[in-house]
Amino acid sequence: MTLRAARMADIEPFHVMALLQRARDLEAAGRSIIHMEIGEPDFPTPAPVIQAGIRALQENQTFYTPATGLPALRAAIAQSYAPTARPDPGQVVVTPGASGAFQLIFGTLLDPGDEVLLADPGYPCNRHFVRLFEGRPVLVPVDADSAYQLTAELVRRHWTARTKAVVLASPSNPTGTTVRGAALKDIIETVHELGGMLIVDEIYHGLNYGPAVESAREYSDALCIVNSFSKYYGMTGWRLGWLVAPQAYVDDIDKLAQNIFLAASTPAQHAALAAFTPEVQSELQARCEMFRQRRDYLLPALRELGFNIPVEPEGAFYIYAECAAFTDDSYRFALDLLEQAGVALTPGRDFGHHHPERHVRFSYANTLDNLKEGVRRLGEFVAR
Amino acid sequence: MTLRAARMADIEPFHVMALLQRARDLEAAGRSIIHMEIGEPDFPTPAPVIQAGIRALQENQTFYTPATGLPALRAAIAQSYAPTARPDPGQVVVTPGASGAFQLIFGTLLDPGDEVLLADPGYPCNRHFVRLFEGRPVLVPVDADSAYQLTAELVRRHWTARTKAVVLASPSNPTGTTVRGAALKDIIETVHELGGMLIVDEIYHGLNYGPAVESAREYSDALCIVNSFSKYYGMTGWRLGWLVAPQAYVDDIDKLAQNIFLAASTPAQHAALAAFTPEVQSELQARCEMFRQRRDYLLPALRELGFNIPVEPEGAFYIYAECAAFTDDSYRFALDLLEQAGVALTPGRDFGHHHPERHVRFSYANTLDNLKEGVRRLGEFVAR
């Protein structure tokens, strides 16, 4: 018998992990597997960032930093925003990944029973953070008609006396869709009017292939932005992110950060200082262009095979595809595909409760050659 | 107006931070300050660990690891325990600092209202973690008669139907005292009998100057051990720790780690693999010997000045001293000492509610020369 908190029954593992383990077993047995389930860029950290990390270590930069991060890094992050969206460096809090930023926000905001609205499908950890602090994640089903994003109208419809916050993710994992312009502005104004906090997950910012995606800070300073060095900057394993918060929240966030993290990784913070140089920025833009080419290949190829992708994904490196033409059990489909054709996908159930059985997520964090081979195998598999 | 969770009223900042800021301001204005408030070793990370970190970066080890950590590191940590206390590597979970380990344990265990017994004085973050997950930290006043540690008798006396866990810290921050042998065994058996979970904070293990301090795992496998590369291994800024849990808890802990951290820092994990080499171990033992010399100097010197230190501190790098001979307000005392004599201490209020106004914490994470100068200044100050 174990002493187990009730919340653990509501917090789900990544279901793709079982699939990944099977993929590794197959690979260990000599099978070739095409990975289209991966949630991190296939590019390593840019060389100048690596070099800055090495220099920091050579200089013994191994002691704690302030809980909110190195002042120089907070300033550099602030400076990375467009002038019309730029925060004061004092509003920027450096965190151990975007995960750390979500912990600080929800820990600071949520009392037990407080509700948080999130899009379903969405990144599962976000709702689990809400549950972790005894809040109640309210999964709002979203469909192609709103580009799989919340709308001001949906926010209003699901708002209750207990609603305290709304989470947007743009570009979104798993759908790659964005919320921009008037739609974004509408949501911001609605959440303000209703007296809640809007949290915008911008960790895939920079990786977008359609119209420019502006930071939600273009429209308001009274919201929380979560961002990260993981995806655009290619620094997943370093575990470094940030949070931009309204000034009135920073003292509480600092206090909580002192207590639950002490600080983010010191070598990672020094390395990240190099991420804003023109050299690295042009490297990152070149990578973004490669992601665009992959999307431009994969999207029509999947549609050709019979996957239904009603909204063009504009960012991140994901395509969320309806696979109802082939199966009414996307998890089984993913297992069979792996076993019989050697292609790994993420089944819909990792992203919520709104028709997960009809959806799978493709990641194009893989080379164009591998994606082509994946599509070839997929074509054979669905033709059987 | 901010949307603020009730818990934020119960989570305190490190009060020493205000003092530290003032110390920095004084230093910036040219004043010499002797730092005896610091909670991290003054030694940098050992060179072979730094080198291993640099190699990892050169090899682009910048991607996510499994949520529970690199298998090789889990095995090396397991192997670092005495054979009689050695866990299975599968019980070892690598975490972002000991902070991460506490989050995983309390997140997994605590329902709202669940009580956790902790010694007062003690490290404040531990009780704040309990509060973070809506548990109720029960601060048990401890005094010199139990070496500032909980006892089986105290555990029994404070146990209620809602008590779920007990936290021990040995060696303790702020007191440097330990709980060993029969006293430790007694507590373990009592908590088992009462049906709770014992969590033993062993982050200062290795830094002990009296009789050997055994891991609590010598007596039981059915408890949680928190440890860290920060203090003994000199890796504070890397943010790397670990947790040893009973096997039945590991799946839940893994699931929570996936969701709230993804994983600990990859470069840090690769660097830490070098921490167990004989070369590093002998360097760490030499550092331990230097800490011992500092303690052996500072302890009688403080007693000589009139500080009351009834229990000999046996570990960590702290001396918890009663300063009632000089003041009934240790916070004021620390402020005045800083301002007038240029010595920084941590006031008792950072460690709980049991007579904080009569206590201060001295850290000897500073050179012997600096400690001597600190004592000289302190002597002049208290003689005024």
Boltz contact constraints between the chains, C-beta under 6 A:
constraints:
  - contact:
      token1: [A, 2]
      token2: [B, 248]
      max_distance: 6.0
  - contact:
      token1: [A, 2]
      token2: [B, 249]
      max_distance: 6.0
  - contact:
      token1: [A, 3]
      token2: [B, 109]
      max_distance: 6.0
  - contact:
      token1: [A, 3]
      token2: [B, 164]
      max_distance: 6.0
  - contact:
      token1: [A, 3]
      token2: [B, 197]
      max_distance: 6.0
  - contact:
      token1: [A, 5]
      token2: [B, 109]
      max_distance: 6.0
  - contact:
      token1: [A, 5]
      token2: [B, 110]
      max_distance: 6.0
  - contact:
      token1: [A, 5]
      token2: [B, 111]
      max_distance: 6.0
  - contact:
      token1: [A, 6]
      token2: [B, 111]
      max_distance: 6.0
  - contact:
      token1: [A, 8]
      token2: [B, 252]
      max_distance: 6.0
  - contact:
      token1: [A, 11]
      token2: [B, 259]
      max_distance: 6.0
  - contact:
      token1: [A, 13]
      token2: [B, 255]
      max_distance: 6.0
  - contact:
      token1: [A, 14]
      token2: [B, 258]
      max_distance: 6.0
  - contact:
      token1: [A, 40]
      token2: [B, 64]
      max_distance: 6.0
  - contact:
      token1: [A, 44]
      token2: [B, 60]
      max_distance: 6.0
  - contact:
      token1: [A, 44]
      token2: [B, 62]
      max_distance: 6.0
  - contact:
      token1: [A, 45]
      token2: [B, 62]
      max_distance: 6.0
  - contact:
      token1: [A, 50]
      token2: [B, 57]
      max_distance: 6.0
  - contact:
      token1: [A, 53]
      token2: [B, 57]
      max_distance: 6.0
  - contact:
      token1: [A, 54]
      token2: [B, 54]
      max_distance: 6.0
  - contact:
      token1: [A, 54]
      token2: [B, 57]
      max_distance: 6.0
  - contact:
      token1: [A, 57]
      token2: [B, 50]
      max_distance: 6.0
  - contact:
      token1: [A, 57]
      token2: [B, 53]
      max_distance: 6.0
  - contact:
      token1: [A, 57]
      token2: [B, 54]
      max_distance: 6.0
  - contact:
      token1: [A, 60]
      token2: [B, 44]
      max_distance: 6.0
  - contact:
      token1: [A, 62]
      token2: [B, 44]
      max_distance: 6.0
  - contact:
      token1: [A, 62]
      token2: [B, 45]
      max_distance: 6.0
  - contact:
      token1: [A, 62]
      token2: [B, 237]
      max_distance: 6.0
  - contact:
      token1: [A, 63]
      token2: [B, 236]
      max_distance: 6.0
  - contact:
      token1: [A, 63]
      token2: [B, 237]
      max_distance: 6.0
  - contact:
      token1: [A, 64]
      token2: [B, 40]
      max_distance: 6.0
  - contact:
      token1: [A, 64]
      token2: [B, 236]
      max_distance: 6.0
  - contact:
      token1: [A, 64]
      token2: [B, 237]
      max_distance: 6.0
  - contact:
      token1: [A, 96]
      token2: [B, 96]
      max_distance: 6.0
  - contact:
      token1: [A, 99]
      token2: [B, 260]
      max_distance: 6.0
  - contact:
      token1: [A, 99]
      token2: [B, 261]
      max_distance: 6.0
  - contact:
      token1: [A, 107]
      token2: [B, 132]
      max_distance: 6.0
  - contact:
      token1: [A, 109]
      token2: [B, 3]
      max_distance: 6.0
  - contact:
      token1: [A, 109]
      token2: [B, 5]
      max_distance: 6.0
  - contact:
      token1: [A, 110]
      token2: [B, 5]
      max_distance: 6.0
  - contact:
      token1: [A, 111]
      token2: [B, 5]
      max_distance: 6.0
  - contact:
      token1: [A, 111]
      token2: [B, 6]
      max_distance: 6.0
  - contact:
      token1: [A, 112]
      token2: [B, 112]
      max_distance: 6.0
  - contact:
      token1: [A, 112]
      token2: [B, 134]
      max_distance: 6.0
  - contact:
      token1: [A, 125]
      token2: [B, 259]
      max_distance: 6.0
  - contact:
      token1: [A, 128]
      token2: [B, 259]
      max_distance: 6.0
  - contact:
      token1: [A, 132]
      token2: [B, 107]
      max_distance: 6.0
  - contact:
      token1: [A, 134]
      token2: [B, 112]
      max_distance: 6.0
  - contact:
      token1: [A, 134]
      token2: [B, 134]
      max_distance: 6.0
  - contact:
      token1: [A, 164]
      token2: [B, 3]
      max_distance: 6.0
  - contact:
      token1: [A, 197]
      token2: [B, 3]
      max_distance: 6.0
  - contact:
      token1: [A, 236]
      token2: [B, 63]
      max_distance: 6.0
  - contact:
      token1: [A, 236]
      token2: [B, 64]
      max_distance: 6.0
  - contact:
      token1: [A, 237]
      token2: [B, 62]
      max_distance: 6.0
  - contact:
      token1: [A, 237]
      token2: [B, 63]
      max_distance: 6.0
  - contact:
      token1: [A, 237]
      token2: [B, 64]
      max_distance: 6.0
  - contact:
      token1: [A, 237]
      token2: [B, 266]
      max_distance: 6.0
  - contact:
      token1: [A, 239]
      token2: [B, 265]
      max_distance: 6.0
  - contact:
      token1: [A, 248]
      token2: [B, 2]
      max_distance: 6.0
  - contact:
      token1: [A, 249]
      token2: [B, 2]
      max_distance: 6.0
  - contact:
      token1: [A, 252]
      token2: [B, 8]
      max_distance: 6.0
  - contact:
      token1: [A, 255]
      token2: [B, 13]
      max_distance: 6.0
  - contact:
      token1: [A, 258]
      token2: [B, 14]
      max_distance: 6.0
  - contact:
      token1: [A, 259]
      token2: [B, 11]
      max_distance: 6.0
  - contact:
      token1: [A, 259]
      token2: [B, 125]
      max_distance: 6.0
  - contact:
      token1: [A, 259]
      token2: [B, 128]
      max_distance: 6.0
  - contact:
      token1: [A, 260]
      token2: [B, 99]
      max_distance: 6.0
  - contact:
      token1: [A, 261]
      token2: [B, 99]
      max_distance: 6.0
  - contact:
      token1: [A, 265]
      token2: [B, 239]
      max_distance: 6.0
  - contact:
      token1: [A, 265]
      token2: [B, 265]
      max_distance: 6.0
  - contact:
      token1: [A, 266]
      token2: [B, 237]
      max_distance: 6.0
